[in-house]
Amino acid sequence: MARKGMMIPGQTKNVELCKGINGLDKVILREGRGCSAEVYLYGGQVTSWKNALGEELLFLSSKATFKPPMAIRGGIPLCFPQFRNHGSLEQHGFARNRFWVIDDDPPPFPSNSVSKAYVDLILKNSEGDGKIWPHRYEFRLRITLGPGGDLMLTSRIRNTNTDGKPFTFTFAFHNYFYVTDISEVRVEGLETLDYLDNLKNKERFTEQGDAITFEAEVDQVYLKTPTKIAILDHERKRTFELRKDGLPDAGVWNPWDKKAKMIPDLGDDEYKHMLCVQASCVENPITLKPGEEWRGRQEISAIPSSYCSGQLDPKKVLLRE
C-alpha cells in the first residue's frame, strides 16, 4: 500500500497519493490557483472538488460511509454496468463498490487540456464479478483538473471477452452538486424534452416548464439531451455548467424530505444542499463486441453568475463555447 505523501510514479507535484478516511487510498489533484480534487481508489470516485477560494462544489453526505462494500454517498459515483435499476443487477451496478488501481501505462487519451493535474485509473473484471455479470472488461478512467479549475472525467470501456460474446451495459456519472438551497435552484437545457419518471414506474412524459425547479421529490431521466446543461444556484450566485459527450441522457434526482429520512447514509435535512444531475446513457444501452471500446466524457465547471439580479440570461451559458 502507498505511504502517506507518496508521489505517483510518472506524475508531478500536482498529484499526490495519500491515505484518506478509514485508511483508504486517495489521490489529490492540485492546480496552481488553489483548485483541488480528491479521488478515492475505492469506487474510482471523486469525493471533493474545490475552487480557488477553497469552496466545496460537490455534495458529500455527513453520514457517508467509507467502509467497503458500501458505496460512498456523494461526489461522483460511477454507475457501471447498470444505471439505477435499469437491468437485473444491483442498483447502479458494481464499479462504485470495487477497488480501482492506478494505471501506470494508459493508452493515449485525446485531450486539449494542458493540465498536469490528472490521474489514470483502471478497473478489470474479477472472479466475483463473473458470478453476477459473466464478462471480461477493462474500464479506464482519466480524471483531470484543468488550469481553470474545470473537472473532466473520461471513461473508456473495452470488451475483452475471449469467448466471442458481446456485452451490453448502461452508464452514468452520478454527479452530486452542492447547492445552497434546493428550492432556489433551477436546471436549464432540458425543457421540452421527453423523460422517464422513476416515481411513476418509468412512465414517459414531456417536460412542460421553461426550466426545472424543485419543490418535491424528483427522480427523472431526460432523453436525447443537449451536450450542455446549466444548474443555477441563485443563493450562491453560481452556475454549474455540465458538458458531455457520448452520454445522450441526463438523470435529475433529489429525494426531498420524506425519502431523505429513509436513506441511512444521508442526513435528514441534507437534501436541501444536494442536486444530482447525471450524465448518462440509459434509454439505448451500449453493446460492445470483443475488442470494441466505448468512450464517454463529461466536463463540469463552476462560474459566478448574477442571474438572480436579472443580469445573466441562463440560455447564454448553454451557448458558451
N, C-alpha and C positions, 0 to 999 in steps of 0.2 A: 504494500500500500504506500501511497505517497506521503512524504514528510511534509509537515506544515511549512508553507512558504516555498516549496519546491517549484522550480520553473519547468514548464512543459518543454521537452526536447524539441528543437526546431522552431520554437515560438520566441516571443520577445518579452521585454519588460511589461508590455501591455497585457500579458496573460499570465495568471498565477494559479497554480493548483494547490489547494489547501483543504483543511478539514472544516466541515460545516456542522450543522445541528446533528446531534447524536453520532458524531464521528464520521458522517457520510462525506465522501469526497465531493468537492465543488470546484468550479473554475470561475475566477473573477476576471472579467474583461474591463479594461480601463482605457479611456481616451483622454488626451491631454487637457481638455477643457474641464474635466471633472466628471464627465458622464461615466456610468458604470453599468454592468450587468452581471448577474450571478447565475451560474448554470450547475445544477446538481447532476452527477453522473447517474444517480438513481432516477430513472424516468427520462434521462436526457432533457431535463426540464429547466427552463428559465424560471427562476423564482423571484428575481428582482431586476428592475430596470429603472435607473435614476438619471435625472437630467443634471445639468451643470450646477444647479443650485442644491443638489442632493435630495430633491423631492422624488418620492417613490411614485412611479407611474403605473405599476401593476398592483393588483389586489392580491394579498396573501392572507388567508384566514388566520386569526389569532389562535385558532384551535387546530391548525394544520398539523397532521401527524407525519413526522419524518421517520416513520417506522415501517420498513418493508414487511409485508407486501402491500400495505395500504398506500393508495395514491396520495399525492400531495395536493391539498386543496388551494388552488390559486396559481398565479404565474401563467405559464403557457404549457399545459399538459399536451402531450402528443397522442392523438386518437388513431390507433392503427392496430390491427387491420379492420377495425369496425368503429364507426362513429355512433355514439349513443346506443340505442337498441335496434339499429337498422341491420339486423342479422341475428345469428344464433349464438354468438359469443357473449362474454361478459360485457357489461356496459363500457363503452369506449375502447374495447379491445385490451391488449396486454402490454403495449410498448411503454406505457406510463408506469408499469409495475416491474420493469426489468432494469438490471444494471447495465448501462452502456459503458463502452470503453473509448478512450481517446484513439482516434485513427491517425497513426503515425505516417501513413503513406497514402493519403487520399488522392483520388483522381482529380484532374483539374476541374475547378468549379468556375463556370462563366460568371464574371462579376466585373462591374465597372467601379467598384469601390477600391480606394487606395488604403483602406484601413489595415492596420497591423493588429487590431484587437479582434481576433476571431479564434474559434476552436472548431475542430472537426471531430465528430463522434460517430461511432458505428455500433449497430446492433445486428446480431445474426441469430438465426434460429437456434434454439436449444432443444434438448430432449423433452423438456417439459412442454414446450410449445407444440411439439408434434402430436401430443395427446389430444389437444383441443383444436389445432389448426395444422394439419399434416403437410406443411410446405417448407421448402428451403428458400431463404431470402437474405438479402443484405439491405439494411436501411442505413443510409449515410445521411448525416445531418451537419450542416455548417451553420454556426451562429456567429454573426458579425455585428460588432458595434461600430457604426460609421463615424467619421470625423465630426459630423454634426450632431451626433447622439442618436441617429436613427438605429433601429434594431431590425436586423434582417435574418430570416431563417429560411434555409433552402433544404428541402428534403429530396433525396434520391433513393428510390426503392427499386430493387432489381430481383427478378425471379431467378434463383439459382437451382431450381429443381433439376435433378438428374434423371427423372423418370418421364420427362417429356410433357408433364402436365402443367397447364396454365393455372393461375390462381386469380381470384377476384377479391377486391377489398374496397372499403370506404375509408376516408381520412379526414382529419381536421386538426388545425392549430387551434386549441381551445383557449383563446385569449381571455384572461380576466383583467379588464381595465379598472384602475382605481378611479372612482368618481367621488365628488364631494357630497352630492345629494342626488340619488337616482331620480327623484321626482322633478329635478331641474336639468335633466339630460335629454337630448334628442339625437336620433340617428338619421342622417341624410344619405340618400343614394339608393334606398330600397323601395321608394314609393312606386306604386302601380304594379309591383311585381307579384307573381304568384308565390305562395308559401305553404308549407305543410305545418299544421298546428298540432304539436305533440300533446297538447292538453285536450285535443278532440280527436284522438286516435288517428293522427296524421292526415286528417281531412284537409283537402286543398282549398285555399281561399285566395283572394286577390287583395293586396294592401290598398286601402282606400284613402288613407291620410296623406298629407303632404310631407310628413315626417313621422318617425316612430317615437312616441313618448311613453312614459311609464307611470301607471297608477294601479297596477295589479300584476300578478304573476304573468310572465311571458316566456314561452318556450316554442320557438318557431324556427323553421329552416326556410330561408328565402332561396328561390331557384333562379338560375341564369342571371346572376347578379353582375353588376359592373365591376371593373377591376379596381375601383376606388370607392371607399366608404368613409364617411366622416362621422365621428362621435363628438358631439359638442357638450362640454361641461360648462354650463352657464355660470355656476357659482365660482368656479376656479378661473373662468375666462381662458379656458384651454380647449383646443380641438385636437383630438387624435385623428390621424389620417392612416387608414389601412389600405395598402396597395397589395394586390395579389395576382399571381399568375399560375395557371393550371388548376385553380380552385374555383369552380364556377358558382358554388353555393355559399351561403352565409347563414350560420345559426345565430340567433339572438336569444339570450336567456337571462332572466333574473327570477329567483324563487319567490320573492316577496315575503311577507311576514309569516304566514302560516307554514309554508313549505320550509322556510329557513329554520324554524323551530324543530323540524323533523330531521334535519341534517346534522348528525352528531359532531362533525368537524367544521361547523360554521356557527359563529356567534349569532344569537337571536336577532340582533339589530344590524349585523354586518351586511345584510342585503342592500342597505341604503348606500353603501360605499363601493359596490361592485356592479359591473356590467360585462357580460360575456358576449363578444361578437367573434364568431368562429369562422375563419377562412376554411372552407370545407369542400369536399366532393362527396355528395350523398345521393342525389337523385339518379345519376348514372354511374354505378360503381366502375372502378378501373379493373380491367383484365390484362394481365401480362403473361405472355408465353415465356418459356425458358430463354434466358438471355436478354429479354426486353427490360427496359428501365423506364420508370415514370418519374417526372420531376414536378414538384410543387413549391412555390416560393411566396413568402409574404415579407413586406417591409412596413414597419409601423413607425410613425413619427408623432411628436407632440409639439404643437405650435401655439404660441399665445394668440388669443382671439378676444375681440371685443364685441362679439355678436350680440350679447345681451344688451349692449347700448346702441344697437342698430347700425354699427359701423362696418360689420362684416357680413357679406352675403355668403351663407354656407355653400351655395352652389359653386362659388368661385374656388372653394377648397377642393372640390371634386374635379375641377378643370385644371388645377395647378399641375404643372409638369415638373 
